[in-house]
Every structure is written in structure tokens, then in C-alpha cells.
Amino acid sequence: MPLLSIETNAEIPAERRAEIVKNASRRVAELLGKPERYVMVTLRPNSHMCFAGEDTPLAYLELKSIGLPEGSTSELSAALCELIQDQLGIPADRVYIEFSNAERHLWGWNGGTF
């Protein structure tokens, strides 16, 4: 049940948004070794944001998953920053990522919990 939320102040043409979320979905499934059928990705472009006092392109990501491997957050950070660089052209030093390990009983799906 991984969830990757991407919020950015970058302008992303509507015709590219579906491609970006699909690429991100595949990448998250690969990184976490989870079936893509459980991966959800949200993309919120054109947000009013600034980082280090500047509004040049930036991104804030949240990666939440049951069983998130806490010892792998450095590698996950590198891979997600690479994804954002490739898909949005935003450099790693303009990206913050929050990692969260969800407990099964606190994550609902399909009328129940995991």
C-alpha cells in the first residue's frame, strides 16, 4: 500500500501529468518490492511554495508504506530525487522527502485494513 505524494511549484503541462504519475508508480513498486497494483501516486503541481527563501522549482514528497525499510531511507531518497530530476527537472537539493512507516491496522483499503 505504498503512497507517494508529490507536491511541487513547477508548472507541469496537463498532458504530461499521467505519464509522470505512471512512471513514479512503477518506480515506487520497484524500489519497495511491492506489487504495483497497491501503489498510489498523487501529483499536485503549481503549488505556492518556497524553499530557502526562493520560489525556483522545488518539490516536497511523502512516501508512506507498510513495512517501509527504515534502513533504506538514504537509498530511497537518492532514487526518488533521481526520479524527480528525470521527470520534473528539479535538482535533489530542492527536494524534501518525508518517509512514514504505516501500521497495518491504521491503513484502510477495500472496506477493511491491511
C-alpha positions, 0 to 999 in steps of 0.5 A, spaced: 500 500 500 505 504 498 503 512 497 507 517 494 505 524 494 508 529 490 507 536 491 511 541 487 511 549 484 513 547 477 508 548 472 507 541 469 503 541 462 496 537 463 498 532 458 504 530 461 501 529 468 499 521 467 505 519 464 509 522 470 504 519 475 505 512 471 512 512 471 513 514 479 508 508 480 512 503 477 518 506 480 515 506 487 513 498 486 520 497 484 524 500 489 519 497 495 518 490 492 511 491 492 506 489 487 504 495 483 497 494 483 497 497 491 501 503 489 498 510 489 501 516 486 498 523 487 501 529 483 499 536 485 503 541 481 503 549 481 503 549 488 505 556 492 511 554 495 518 556 497 524 553 499 530 557 502 527 563 501 526 562 493 520 560 489 525 556 483 522 549 482 522 545 488 518 539 490 516 536 497 514 528 497 511 523 502 512 516 501 508 512 506 508 504 506 507 498 510 513 495 512 517 501 509 525 499 510 527 504 515 534 502 513 533 504 506 531 511 507 538 514 504 537 509 498 530 511 497 531 518 497 537 518 492 532 514 487 526 518 488 530 525 487 533 521 481 526 520 479 524 527 480 530 530 476 528 525 470 521 527 470 520 534 473 527 537 472 528 539 479 535 538 482 535 533 489 537 539 493 530 542 492 527 536 494 524 534 501 522 527 502 518 525 508 518 517 509 512 514 514 512 507 516 504 505 516 501 500 521 497 495 518 491 496 522 491 504 521 491 503 513 484 502 510 483 499 503 477 495 500 472 496 506 477 493 511 485 494 513 491 491 511 
